[in-house]
């Protein structure tokens, strides 16, 4: 039901496929369009239903965190799930976005910080990906791992930039058309709108012609050469898009909690986003949404194991890869096929 990946496996030879892609426009099938639109409307309904079951500021705060993770995981899906790039620096860009937003926004300019976080993360991400455009996938993954470590060291150690472990306080509260949103329930509606925009962009990308080229760049780069399309350019675009989402999520996180310090970020951030996307499913953006919700509430269920959080998440990641390698969306897809055959 949810796995809409258009694999090139079993298709005609490269030259024939290239000719076919030139000969006819790439359009999403009506069934895929209906499915994504339906799921998006369901998602909007879930966002709008929050007042029906949320009773206190603590629960509103958890929901705000879920919105941050939805944006964060959606960006990682574009880089990892759709374009197949192993990016261990996604958490680093999240931290960079948070710090840049905090510094740019000061105490009164939330939207200035939000835009600055996105611009800086896109610029750094594009520069990094361009510099490593000729590096193979394994060495690129190692480079992103190193970049993540550097970003976290900078955030934790450069006190002139981030306040170090002493932190930055008094961050600007989110605003909407000049109106301050000081309470978690007020912030929720702004963050829910941001999450809806992020997921909506993901749906548009799923249904756009660009998705086909991204999948071909991931699975069979040779075809793109016959079309005169640069696989490296597509990878750069997708990496920069993922960095934009990470920066936006970092900004949302910073202004949600109103305080940043070196303790706000750790190496588990990138592990968590891996787990979100893999647990939800890597074949479609809805997997990232489902995984983000699950990983938001999971710590609440595992409060007694907080000291062993990294071990628990690593064990979950291994378990998901072994038991449900296609994630929850893969399970739902198989269940839907069974129902249709019955």
C-alpha contacts under 8 A as a table, 3 or more apart, distances in Angstrom:
res1	aa1	res2	aa2	distance
1	X	4	X	7.67
1	X	332	X	6.67
1	X	333	X	4.33
1	X	334	X	7.60
1	X	336	X	5.74
1	X	337	X	7.25
2	X	35	X	7.94
2	X	284	X	6.96
2	X	286	X	7.82
2	X	329	X	5.81
2	X	330	X	7.24
2	X	332	X	7.09
2	X	333	X	5.59
3	X	283	X	5.71
3	X	284	X	6.21
3	X	329	X	6.78
3	X	330	X	6.56
3	X	333	X	6.37
4	X	32	X	7.16
4	X	283	X	6.93
4	X	284	X	6.69
5	X	283	X	5.96
5	X	284	X	7.26
6	X	212	X	7.61
6	X	215	X	7.73
7	X	215	X	7.62
8	X	11	X	5.58
8	X	216	X	7.32
8	X	219	X	7.33
8	X	220	X	7.94
11	X	17	X	7.47
12	X	16	X	5.91
12	X	17	X	5.80
13	X	16	X	5.43
13	X	17	X	6.14
14	X	17	X	5.11
14	X	18	X	6.06
14	X	222	X	7.58
14	X	223	X	5.60
15	X	18	X	5.09
15	X	19	X	6.17
15	X	223	X	7.28
15	X	226	X	7.39
16	X	19	X	5.10
16	X	20	X	6.16
17	X	20	X	5.03
17	X	21	X	6.19
17	X	223	X	7.64
18	X	21	X	5.11
18	X	22	X	6.30
18	X	223	X	6.17
18	X	224	X	7.69
18	X	226	X	6.55
18	X	227	X	6.41
19	X	22	X	5.11
19	X	23	X	6.04
20	X	23	X	5.02
20	X	24	X	6.31
21	X	24	X	5.81
21	X	25	X	7.01
21	X	26	X	7.13
22	X	25	X	7.34
22	X	227	X	7.62
26	X	209	X	5.46
26	X	212	X	7.73
27	X	207	X	7.63
27	X	208	X	7.26
27	X	209	X	6.50
28	X	32	X	6.55
28	X	33	X	6.58
28	X	207	X	5.46
28	X	208	X	7.04
28	X	209	X	7.80
29	X	32	X	5.35
29	X	33	X	6.42
30	X	33	X	5.06
30	X	34	X	6.19
31	X	34	X	5.22
31	X	35	X	6.15
32	X	35	X	5.05
32	X	36	X	6.16
32	X	207	X	7.75
33	X	36	X	5.35
33	X	37	X	6.06
33	X	207	X	6.88
34	X	37	X	5.18
34	X	38	X	5.94
35	X	38	X	5.18
35	X	39	X	6.16
36	X	39	X	5.11
36	X	40	X	6.02
36	X	203	X	6.58
37	X	40	X	5.05
37	X	41	X	6.23
38	X	41	X	5.19
38	X	42	X	6.27
39	X	42	X	4.95
39	X	43	X	6.12
40	X	43	X	4.95
40	X	44	X	6.26
40	X	199	X	7.88
40	X	200	X	7.29
40	X	203	X	7.93
41	X	44	X	5.05
41	X	45	X	6.19
42	X	45	X	4.95
42	X	46	X	6.25
43	X	46	X	5.05
43	X	47	X	6.31
43	X	196	X	7.97
44	X	47	X	5.08
44	X	48	X	6.15
44	X	196	X	7.01
45	X	48	X	5.07
45	X	49	X	6.10
46	X	49	X	5.18
46	X	50	X	6.92
47	X	50	X	5.87
47	X	192	X	6.47
48	X	51	X	7.47
49	X	52	X	5.57
49	X	53	X	7.51
50	X	53	X	5.87
50	X	54	X	5.87
51	X	54	X	5.25
51	X	55	X	7.48
54	X	59	X	5.98
54	X	60	X	6.59
55	X	59	X	6.89
55	X	60	X	7.93
56	X	59	X	5.59
56	X	60	X	6.48
57	X	60	X	4.91
57	X	61	X	6.03
57	X	183	X	7.81
57	X	184	X	6.02
57	X	185	X	6.84
58	X	61	X	5.03
58	X	62	X	6.43
59	X	62	X	5.05
59	X	63	X	6.31
60	X	63	X	5.06
60	X	64	X	6.23
60	X	184	X	5.55
60	X	185	X	5.60
60	X	188	X	6.89
61	X	64	X	5.04
61	X	65	X	6.29
61	X	184	X	5.63
61	X	185	X	7.77
61	X	188	X	7.98
62	X	65	X	5.05
62	X	66	X	6.27
62	X	296	X	7.15
62	X	297	X	7.68
63	X	66	X	4.87
63	X	67	X	6.38
63	X	188	X	7.09
64	X	67	X	5.10
64	X	68	X	6.45
64	X	184	X	7.31
64	X	187	X	7.31
64	X	188	X	5.44
64	X	191	X	6.54
64	X	192	X	7.68
64	X	256	X	7.62
65	X	68	X	5.05
65	X	69	X	6.27
65	X	253	X	7.32
65	X	296	X	6.89
66	X	69	X	5.03
66	X	70	X	6.13
66	X	292	X	6.38
66	X	293	X	5.70
66	X	296	X	5.53
67	X	70	X	5.06
67	X	71	X	6.52
67	X	191	X	5.99
67	X	192	X	6.01
67	X	194	X	7.84
67	X	195	X	5.64
68	X	71	X	5.44
68	X	72	X	6.18
68	X	191	X	7.39
68	X	195	X	7.42
68	X	249	X	5.20
68	X	250	X	7.76
68	X	252	X	6.26
68	X	253	X	6.34
69	X	72	X	4.77
69	X	73	X	5.79
69	X	249	X	7.07
69	X	292	X	5.28
69	X	293	X	7.57
69	X	296	X	7.44
70	X	73	X	5.28
70	X	74	X	5.98
70	X	195	X	6.26
70	X	199	X	7.94
70	X	288	X	6.90
70	X	289	X	5.36
70	X	292	X	5.24
70	X	293	X	7.29
71	X	74	X	5.22
71	X	75	X	6.40
71	X	194	X	7.80
71	X	195	X	5.66
71	X	198	X	5.96
71	X	199	X	7.47
71	X	245	X	6.02
71	X	246	X	7.29
71	X	248	X	7.50
71	X	249	X	5.76
72	X	75	X	5.45
72	X	76	X	6.58
72	X	94	X	7.75
72	X	245	X	5.90
72	X	246	X	5.12
72	X	248	X	7.83
72	X	249	X	5.31
72	X	250	X	7.96
72	X	273	X	7.50
73	X	76	X	5.00
73	X	77	X	6.15
73	X	273	X	5.85
73	X	276	X	6.66
73	X	277	X	6.45
73	X	288	X	5.32
73	X	289	X	7.04
73	X	291	X	7.90
73	X	292	X	6.36
74	X	77	X	5.06
74	X	78	X	6.59
74	X	198	X	7.27
74	X	199	X	6.97
74	X	202	X	7.23
74	X	242	X	7.75
74	X	245	X	7.31
74	X	285	X	6.36
74	X	288	X	5.56
74	X	289	X	6.91
75	X	78	X	5.36
75	X	79	X	6.76
75	X	241	X	6.81
75	X	242	X	4.02
75	X	243	X	6.86
75	X	244	X	7.43
75	X	245	X	4.85
75	X	246	X	6.17
76	X	79	X	5.21
76	X	80	X	5.86
76	X	81	X	7.40
76	X	87	X	7.94
76	X	90	X	6.87
76	X	242	X	5.63
76	X	246	X	7.72
76	X	273	X	7.16
76	X	274	X	7.92
76	X	277	X	7.59
77	X	80	X	5.20
77	X	81	X	4.58
77	X	82	X	6.16
77	X	242	X	7.73
77	X	277	X	6.47
77	X	282	X	6.80
77	X	284	X	7.92
77	X	285	X	6.44
77	X	288	X	6.41
78	X	81	X	5.91
78	X	82	X	5.05
78	X	83	X	6.29
78	X	238	X	6.16
78	X	239	X	7.54
78	X	241	X	7.39
78	X	242	X	5.93
78	X	285	X	7.94
79	X	82	X	6.17
79	X	83	X	5.33
79	X	84	X	6.38
79	X	85	X	5.57
79	X	86	X	7.49
79	X	87	X	7.14
79	X	238	X	5.69
79	X	239	X	5.38
79	X	241	X	7.87
79	X	242	X	5.74
80	X	83	X	5.71
80	X	84	X	4.55
80	X	85	X	4.80
80	X	86	X	5.68
80	X	87	X	6.77
80	X	282	X	7.85
81	X	84	X	5.57
81	X	85	X	7.83
81	X	277	X	7.66
81	X	282	X	4.68
81	X	283	X	6.17
81	X	284	X	7.52
82	X	211	X	7.89
82	X	214	X	6.99
82	X	215	X	6.64
82	X	218	X	7.91
82	X	282	X	7.47
82	X	283	X	7.02
82	X	284	X	7.68
83	X	214	X	5.71
83	X	215	X	6.31
83	X	217	X	7.33
83	X	218	X	5.45
83	X	235	X	6.75
83	X	238	X	6.91
84	X	218	X	5.78
85	X	137	X	7.11
85	X	141	X	7.64
85	X	235	X	7.86
86	X	137	X	7.41
86	X	140	X	7.60
86	X	141	X	5.23
86	X	144	X	7.98
87	X	90	X	6.11
87	X	141	X	5.94
87	X	144	X	5.68
87	X	145	X	7.45
88	X	91	X	7.28
88	X	141	X	6.65
88	X	144	X	5.16
88	X	145	X	4.86
88	X	148	X	6.51
88	X	270	X	6.01
89	X	92	X	4.92
89	X	93	X	6.41
89	X	144	X	4.94
89	X	145	X	5.79
89	X	146	X	7.83
89	X	147	X	5.95
89	X	148	X	4.24
89	X	149	X	7.95
89	X	270	X	6.79
90	X	93	X	5.26
90	X	94	X	6.32
90	X	148	X	7.35
90	X	242	X	7.92
90	X	243	X	7.03
90	X	246	X	6.53
90	X	270	X	5.89
91	X	94	X	4.87
91	X	95	X	6.33
91	X	148	X	6.79
91	X	246	X	7.50
91	X	267	X	7.58
91	X	269	X	5.10
91	X	270	X	4.52
91	X	273	X	7.79
92	X	95	X	5.10
92	X	96	X	6.20
92	X	147	X	7.34
92	X	148	X	4.63
92	X	149	X	7.42
92	X	151	X	5.27
92	X	152	X	6.18
92	X	270	X	7.65
93	X	96	X	4.85
93	X	97	X	5.98
93	X	121	X	6.25
93	X	148	X	7.72
93	X	151	X	7.55
93	X	243	X	6.31
93	X	246	X	5.80
93	X	247	X	5.97
93	X	250	X	7.76
94	X	97	X	5.18
94	X	98	X	6.29
94	X	246	X	4.75
94	X	247	X	5.20
94	X	248	X	7.80
94	X	249	X	6.47
94	X	250	X	4.49
94	X	251	X	7.94
95	X	98	X	5.08
95	X	99	X	6.26
95	X	151	X	7.43
95	X	152	X	7.20
95	X	155	X	7.21
95	X	247	X	7.73
95	X	250	X	5.94
95	X	265	X	6.64
96	X	99	X	5.25
96	X	100	X	5.99
96	X	117	X	7.43
96	X	121	X	7.09
96	X	151	X	7.02
96	X	155	X	7.43
96	X	247	X	6.87
96	X	250	X	7.27
97	X	100	X	5.25
97	X	101	X	5.94
97	X	117	X	4.43
97	X	118	X	6.77
97	X	120	X	7.50
97	X	121	X	6.39
97	X	246	X	7.02
97	X	247	X	3.99
97	X	248	X	6.58
97	X	249	X	7.48
97	X	250	X	4.76
97	X	251	X	5.50
98	X	101	X	5.27
98	X	102	X	6.14
98	X	117	X	6.97
98	X	247	X	6.90
98	X	249	X	7.81
98	X	250	X	4.16
98	X	251	X	4.45
98	X	252	X	7.52
98	X	253	X	6.77
98	X	254	X	5.21
99	X	102	X	5.08
99	X	103	X	6.21
99	X	117	X	8.00
99	X	155	X	7.42
99	X	161	X	7.63
99	X	162	X	6.00
99	X	250	X	7.90
99	X	251	X	7.70
99	X	254	X	7.57
99	X	260	X	7.66
100	X	103	X	5.24
100	X	104	X	6.00
100	X	113	X	6.83
100	X	116	X	6.74
100	X	117	X	5.38
100	X	120	X	7.70
100	X	251	X	7.85
101	X	104	X	5.17
101	X	105	X	5.70
101	X	110	X	7.74
101	X	112	X	7.58
101	X	113	X	3.81
101	X	114	X	5.57
101	X	115	X	7.82
101	X	116	X	6.19
101	X	117	X	5.11
101	X	250	X	7.95
101	X	251	X	5.35
101	X	254	X	7.51
102	X	105	X	5.41
102	X	106	X	6.05
102	X	113	X	6.32
102	X	168	X	7.71
102	X	171	X	6.15
102	X	172	X	7.69
102	X	251	X	7.37
102	X	254	X	6.67
102	X	255	X	7.43
103	X	106	X	5.61
103	X	113	X	7.24
103	X	161	X	7.68
103	X	162	X	7.78
104	X	109	X	7.65
104	X	112	X	6.48
104	X	113	X	4.74
104	X	116	X	6.84
105	X	108	X	6.29
105	X	109	X	4.41
105	X	110	X	5.12
105	X	111	X	7.20
105	X	112	X	5.61
105	X	113	X	4.21
105	X	114	X	7.69
105	X	171	X	7.35
105	X	172	X	6.27
106	X	109	X	6.28
106	X	110	X	7.81
106	X	113	X	7.88
106	X	170	X	7.87
106	X	171	X	5.92
106	X	172	X	5.97
107	X	110	X	7.89
107	X	170	X	6.08
107	X	171	X	5.01
107	X	172	X	4.09
107	X	173	X	7.53
108	X	171	X	7.78
108	X	172	X	4.86
108	X	173	X	7.25
109	X	112	X	5.41
109	X	113	X	6.51
109	X	172	X	6.19
110	X	113	X	5.27
110	X	114	X	6.21
110	X	172	X	5.50
110	X	173	X	6.45
110	X	174	X	5.52
110	X	175	X	6.56
110	X	255	X	7.59
111	X	114	X	4.83
111	X	115	X	6.13
111	X	174	X	7.71
111	X	175	X	7.61
112	X	115	X	5.38
112	X	116	X	6.04
113	X	116	X	5.02
113	X	117	X	6.05
113	X	251	X	7.08
114	X	117	X	5.29
114	X	118	X	6.58
114	X	248	X	6.31
114	X	251	X	5.52
114	X	252	X	7.48
115	X	118	X	5.25
115	X	119	X	6.21
115	X	248	X	7.82
116	X	119	X	5.14
116	X	120	X	6.02
117	X	120	X	5.39
117	X	121	X	6.09
117	X	247	X	5.20
117	X	248	X	6.35
117	X	250	X	7.75
117	X	251	X	6.38
118	X	121	X	5.28
118	X	122	X	6.04
118	X	243	X	7.63
118	X	244	X	4.88
118	X	245	X	7.29
118	X	246	X	7.94
118	X	247	X	4.92
118	X	248	X	5.59
119	X	122	X	5.23
119	X	123	X	6.11
119	X	244	X	7.23
120	X	123	X	5.13
120	X	124	X	6.08
120	X	247	X	7.95
121	X	124	X	5.18
121	X	125	X	5.82
121	X	240	X	7.81
121	X	243	X	5.55
121	X	244	X	5.88
121	X	246	X	7.71
121	X	247	X	5.63
122	X	125	X	5.08
122	X	126	X	5.89
122	X	240	X	5.08
122	X	241	X	7.06
122	X	243	X	5.52
122	X	244	X	5.25
122	X	247	X	7.98
123	X	126	X	5.28
123	X	127	X	6.08
123	X	240	X	7.65
124	X	127	X	5.16
124	X	128	X	6.03
125	X	128	X	5.11
125	X	129	X	6.07
125	X	239	X	6.75
125	X	240	X	5.34
125	X	243	X	5.98
126	X	129	X	5.17
126	X	130	X	5.93
126	X	236	X	6.16
126	X	237	X	7.62
126	X	239	X	7.07
126	X	240	X	5.25
127	X	130	X	5.16
127	X	131	X	6.12
128	X	131	X	5.25
128	X	132	X	6.45
129	X	132	X	5.17
129	X	133	X	5.81
129	X	236	X	5.81
129	X	239	X	7.13
130	X	133	X	4.98
130	X	236	X	6.63
131	X	134	X	7.97
132	X	135	X	5.30
132	X	140	X	6.88
133	X	232	X	6.08
133	X	236	X	7.88
135	X	139	X	6.25
135	X	140	X	5.97
136	X	139	X	5.68
136	X	140	X	6.10
137	X	140	X	5.04
137	X	141	X	6.16
138	X	141	X	5.20
138	X	142	X	6.44
139	X	142	X	5.03
139	X	143	X	6.14
140	X	143	X	4.96
140	X	144	X	6.28
141	X	144	X	5.18
141	X	145	X	6.32
142	X	145	X	5.05
142	X	146	X	6.37
143	X	146	X	5.09
143	X	147	X	6.14
144	X	147	X	4.87
144	X	148	X	6.10
145	X	148	X	5.20
145	X	149	X	6.51
146	X	149	X	5.17
146	X	150	X	6.28
147	X	150	X	5.04
147	X	151	X	6.11
148	X	151	X	5.17
148	X	152	X	6.29
149	X	152	X	5.25
149	X	153	X	6.19
149	X	267	X	7.67
150	X	153	X	5.13
150	X	154	X	6.16
151	X	154	X	5.17
151	X	155	X	6.21
152	X	155	X	5.07
152	X	156	X	6.05
152	X	265	X	7.14
152	X	266	X	7.07
152	X	267	X	7.81
153	X	156	X	5.14
153	X	157	X	5.76
153	X	158	X	7.95
154	X	157	X	5.27
154	X	158	X	5.40
155	X	158	X	6.11
155	X	159	X	7.98
155	X	161	X	7.44
155	X	162	X	5.78
155	X	164	X	6.50
155	X	262	X	6.28
156	X	159	X	7.49
156	X	162	X	7.24
156	X	163	X	7.94
156	X	164	X	4.71
156	X	165	X	6.14
156	X	261	X	7.14
156	X	262	X	4.19
156	X	263	X	7.62
157	X	162	X	8.00
157	X	164	X	5.09
157	X	165	X	7.48
157	X	262	X	7.53
158	X	161	X	5.55
158	X	162	X	6.26
158	X	163	X	6.96
158	X	164	X	5.77
159	X	162	X	5.30
159	X	163	X	4.02
159	X	164	X	4.25
159	X	165	X	7.72
159	X	166	X	7.90
160	X	163	X	5.90
160	X	164	X	7.75
161	X	164	X	7.70
162	X	167	X	6.48
162	X	168	X	6.53
162	X	260	X	7.62
162	X	261	X	7.02
162	X	262	X	7.90
163	X	166	X	5.54
163	X	167	X	4.34
163	X	168	X	5.46
163	X	261	X	6.55
163	X	262	X	7.93
164	X	167	X	5.46
164	X	261	X	5.82
164	X	262	X	5.31
165	X	261	X	4.92
165	X	262	X	4.42
165	X	263	X	6.48
166	X	261	X	6.08
166	X	262	X	7.59
167	X	259	X	6.96
167	X	260	X	5.15
167	X	261	X	3.74
167	X	262	X	6.71
168	X	171	X	7.36
168	X	259	X	5.60
168	X	260	X	5.08
168	X	261	X	6.26
169	X	258	X	6.37
169	X	259	X	4.58
169	X	260	X	6.61
170	X	258	X	6.15
170	X	259	X	6.66
171	X	254	X	7.69
171	X	255	X	6.16
171	X	258	X	4.95
171	X	259	X	6.34
172	X	255	X	6.30
172	X	258	X	7.11
173	X	180	X	6.56
173	X	181	X	6.46
173	X	182	X	6.26
173	X	255	X	5.77
173	X	256	X	7.34
173	X	258	X	7.07
174	X	180	X	6.20
174	X	181	X	5.60
174	X	182	X	7.42
174	X	187	X	6.79
174	X	255	X	6.45
174	X	256	X	7.59
175	X	178	X	5.75
175	X	179	X	5.22
175	X	180	X	4.38
175	X	181	X	5.46
176	X	179	X	5.14
176	X	180	X	6.60
176	X	181	X	7.34
176	X	190	X	7.43
181	X	184	X	7.88
181	X	186	X	5.31
181	X	187	X	5.55
182	X	186	X	6.85
182	X	187	X	7.14
183	X	186	X	5.35
183	X	187	X	6.29
184	X	187	X	5.00
184	X	188	X	6.04
185	X	188	X	5.14
185	X	189	X	7.20
186	X	189	X	6.02
186	X	190	X	7.35
187	X	190	X	5.41
187	X	191	X	6.20
187	X	256	X	7.80
188	X	191	X	5.09
188	X	192	X	5.76
189	X	192	X	4.99
189	X	193	X	6.14
190	X	193	X	5.16
190	X	194	X	6.35
191	X	194	X	4.91
191	X	195	X	6.12
191	X	252	X	7.63
192	X	195	X	5.02
192	X	196	X	6.08
193	X	196	X	4.99
193	X	197	X	6.18
194	X	197	X	5.09
194	X	198	X	6.16
195	X	198	X	5.01
195	X	199	X	6.11
196	X	199	X	5.20
196	X	200	X	5.83
197	X	200	X	4.91
197	X	201	X	6.10
198	X	201	X	5.23
198	X	202	X	6.32
198	X	245	X	7.82
199	X	202	X	4.81
199	X	203	X	6.19
199	X	285	X	7.53
199	X	289	X	7.98
200	X	203	X	5.03
200	X	204	X	6.25
201	X	204	X	5.05
201	X	205	X	6.16
202	X	205	X	5.06
202	X	206	X	6.16
202	X	285	X	6.36
203	X	206	X	4.92
203	X	207	X	6.32
203	X	285	X	7.24
204	X	207	X	5.18
204	X	208	X	5.95
205	X	208	X	4.97
205	X	209	X	7.95
205	X	210	X	6.91
205	X	211	X	6.18
206	X	211	X	5.86
206	X	284	X	7.77
206	X	285	X	7.79
207	X	211	X	7.08
208	X	211	X	5.78
208	X	212	X	7.77
209	X	212	X	5.61
209	X	213	X	7.01
210	X	213	X	5.24
210	X	214	X	6.18
211	X	214	X	4.99
211	X	215	X	6.19
212	X	215	X	5.22
212	X	216	X	6.25
213	X	216	X	5.04
213	X	217	X	6.03
213	X	224	X	7.68
213	X	234	X	7.83
214	X	217	X	5.05
214	X	218	X	6.20
214	X	231	X	7.98
214	X	234	X	6.47
214	X	235	X	7.59
215	X	218	X	4.98
215	X	219	X	6.09
216	X	219	X	5.12
216	X	220	X	5.19
216	X	221	X	6.15
216	X	223	X	7.18
216	X	224	X	7.18
217	X	220	X	5.74
217	X	221	X	4.58
217	X	224	X	6.83
217	X	231	X	5.25
217	X	234	X	7.38
217	X	235	X	7.74
218	X	221	X	6.61
220	X	223	X	6.11
220	X	224	X	7.82
221	X	224	X	5.59
221	X	225	X	7.15
221	X	231	X	6.31
222	X	225	X	5.45
222	X	226	X	7.17
223	X	226	X	5.51
223	X	227	X	6.81
224	X	227	X	4.99
224	X	228	X	6.22
224	X	229	X	5.13
224	X	230	X	6.65
224	X	231	X	6.61
225	X	228	X	5.06
225	X	229	X	5.88
225	X	230	X	6.85
225	X	231	X	7.97
226	X	229	X	7.70
230	X	233	X	5.25
230	X	234	X	6.57
231	X	234	X	5.14
231	X	235	X	6.23
232	X	235	X	5.06
232	X	236	X	6.14
233	X	236	X	5.02
233	X	237	X	6.20
234	X	237	X	5.09
234	X	238	X	6.25
235	X	238	X	5.19
235	X	239	X	6.02
236	X	239	X	5.08
236	X	240	X	6.02
237	X	240	X	5.23
237	X	241	X	6.10
238	X	241	X	4.99
238	X	242	X	6.19
239	X	242	X	5.12
239	X	243	X	6.25
240	X	243	X	4.96
240	X	244	X	6.20
241	X	244	X	5.07
241	X	245	X	6.51
242	X	245	X	5.23
242	X	246	X	6.24
243	X	246	X	4.93
243	X	247	X	6.04
244	X	247	X	5.15
244	X	248	X	6.18
245	X	248	X	5.04
245	X	249	X	6.09
246	X	249	X	5.10
246	X	250	X	6.10
247	X	250	X	5.01
247	X	251	X	6.22
248	X	251	X	5.14
248	X	252	X	6.25
249	X	252	X	5.04
249	X	253	X	6.12
250	X	253	X	5.05
250	X	254	X	6.18
251	X	254	X	5.19
251	X	255	X	6.36
252	X	255	X	5.51
252	X	256	X	5.94
253	X	256	X	5.03
253	X	257	X	6.40
254	X	257	X	5.66
254	X	258	X	5.90
254	X	259	X	6.50
254	X	260	X	6.48
255	X	258	X	4.82
255	X	259	X	7.44
257	X	260	X	7.79
260	X	263	X	7.85
260	X	264	X	6.00
261	X	264	X	5.35
261	X	265	X	7.89
262	X	265	X	6.22
263	X	266	X	7.17
265	X	269	X	7.02
266	X	269	X	5.99
267	X	270	X	6.32
267	X	271	X	7.18
268	X	271	X	4.89
268	X	272	X	5.91
268	X	310	X	6.39
269	X	272	X	5.11
269	X	273	X	6.45
270	X	273	X	5.28
270	X	274	X	6.34
271	X	274	X	5.15
271	X	275	X	6.27
271	X	313	X	7.62
271	X	314	X	7.61
272	X	275	X	5.02
272	X	276	X	6.16
272	X	295	X	7.55
272	X	313	X	7.13
273	X	276	X	4.91
273	X	277	X	6.33
273	X	292	X	7.92
274	X	277	X	5.48
274	X	278	X	6.03
274	X	317	X	7.99
275	X	278	X	5.17
275	X	279	X	5.60
275	X	291	X	7.39
275	X	295	X	7.94
275	X	313	X	7.45
275	X	316	X	7.66
275	X	317	X	5.63
276	X	279	X	5.38
276	X	280	X	6.02
276	X	287	X	7.98
276	X	288	X	6.08
276	X	290	X	7.71
276	X	291	X	4.05
276	X	292	X	5.35
276	X	294	X	7.49
276	X	295	X	6.23
277	X	280	X	5.19
277	X	281	X	5.67
277	X	282	X	5.79
277	X	287	X	6.01
277	X	288	X	4.61
277	X	291	X	5.70
277	X	292	X	7.62
278	X	281	X	5.00
278	X	282	X	5.66
278	X	287	X	7.68
278	X	288	X	7.89
278	X	291	X	7.57
278	X	317	X	7.64
278	X	320	X	7.37
278	X	321	X	7.59
278	X	325	X	7.51
278	X	326	X	7.29
278	X	327	X	5.82
279	X	287	X	7.46
279	X	291	X	5.68
279	X	317	X	7.54
279	X	320	X	6.15
279	X	324	X	7.92
279	X	326	X	7.86
279	X	327	X	4.70
279	X	328	X	6.25
280	X	286	X	7.43
280	X	287	X	3.87
280	X	288	X	5.58
280	X	289	X	7.25
280	X	290	X	5.25
280	X	291	X	4.27
280	X	292	X	7.90
280	X	327	X	4.93
280	X	328	X	4.94
280	X	329	X	6.10
281	X	284	X	6.72
281	X	286	X	7.70
281	X	287	X	4.27
281	X	288	X	6.77
281	X	291	X	7.75
281	X	325	X	7.99
281	X	326	X	5.34
281	X	327	X	4.04
281	X	328	X	5.79
281	X	329	X	5.29
281	X	330	X	6.49
282	X	285	X	7.49
282	X	287	X	6.20
282	X	288	X	7.40
282	X	326	X	6.77
282	X	327	X	7.19
283	X	287	X	7.27
283	X	326	X	7.59
284	X	287	X	5.73
284	X	288	X	7.60
285	X	288	X	5.38
285	X	289	X	6.75
286	X	289	X	4.94
286	X	290	X	6.18
286	X	329	X	7.66
287	X	290	X	5.19
287	X	291	X	6.01
287	X	327	X	7.41
287	X	328	X	7.06
287	X	329	X	5.91
288	X	291	X	5.08
288	X	292	X	5.99
289	X	292	X	5.17
289	X	293	X	6.46
290	X	293	X	5.33
290	X	294	X	6.30
290	X	328	X	7.98
291	X	294	X	5.04
291	X	295	X	6.04
292	X	295	X	5.27
292	X	296	X	6.13
293	X	296	X	5.16
293	X	297	X	6.58
294	X	297	X	5.49
294	X	298	X	5.93
295	X	298	X	5.06
295	X	299	X	7.05
296	X	299	X	6.65
296	X	300	X	7.81
297	X	300	X	5.32
297	X	301	X	6.73
298	X	301	X	5.13
298	X	302	X	6.28
299	X	302	X	4.87
299	X	303	X	5.84
299	X	306	X	7.66
300	X	303	X	5.50
302	X	305	X	5.41
302	X	306	X	6.72
303	X	306	X	5.28
305	X	308	X	5.42
305	X	309	X	6.28
305	X	312	X	7.97
306	X	309	X	5.07
308	X	311	X	5.38
308	X	312	X	6.20
309	X	312	X	5.08
309	X	313	X	6.12
310	X	313	X	5.25
310	X	314	X	6.09
311	X	314	X	5.15
311	X	315	X	6.12
312	X	315	X	5.15
312	X	316	X	6.16
313	X	316	X	4.96
313	X	317	X	6.11
314	X	317	X	5.04
314	X	318	X	6.34
315	X	318	X	5.19
315	X	319	X	6.05
316	X	319	X	4.95
316	X	320	X	6.02
317	X	320	X	5.28
317	X	321	X	6.27
318	X	321	X	5.17
318	X	322	X	6.24
319	X	322	X	5.18
319	X	323	X	5.89
319	X	324	X	7.84
320	X	323	X	5.26
320	X	324	X	5.12
320	X	325	X	6.01
320	X	327	X	6.96
321	X	324	X	5.87
321	X	325	X	4.42
321	X	326	X	7.85
322	X	325	X	6.04
324	X	327	X	5.20
324	X	328	X	7.31
324	X	330	X	7.65
324	X	331	X	7.39
325	X	330	X	8.00
326	X	329	X	6.89
326	X	330	X	4.71
326	X	331	X	7.27
327	X	330	X	5.29
327	X	331	X	6.61
328	X	331	X	5.05
328	X	332	X	6.21
329	X	332	X	4.97
329	X	333	X	6.04
330	X	333	X	5.00
330	X	334	X	6.34
331	X	334	X	5.26
331	X	335	X	6.21
332	X	335	X	5.00
332	X	336	X	6.07
333	X	336	X	5.11
333	X	337	X	6.31
334	X	337	X	5.14
334	X	338	X	6.35
335	X	338	X	5.14
335	X	339	X	6.29
336	X	339	X	5.05
336	X	340	X	6.18
337	X	340	X	5.13
337	X	341	X	6.27
338	X	341	X	5.24
338	X	342	X	6.24
339	X	342	X	5.18
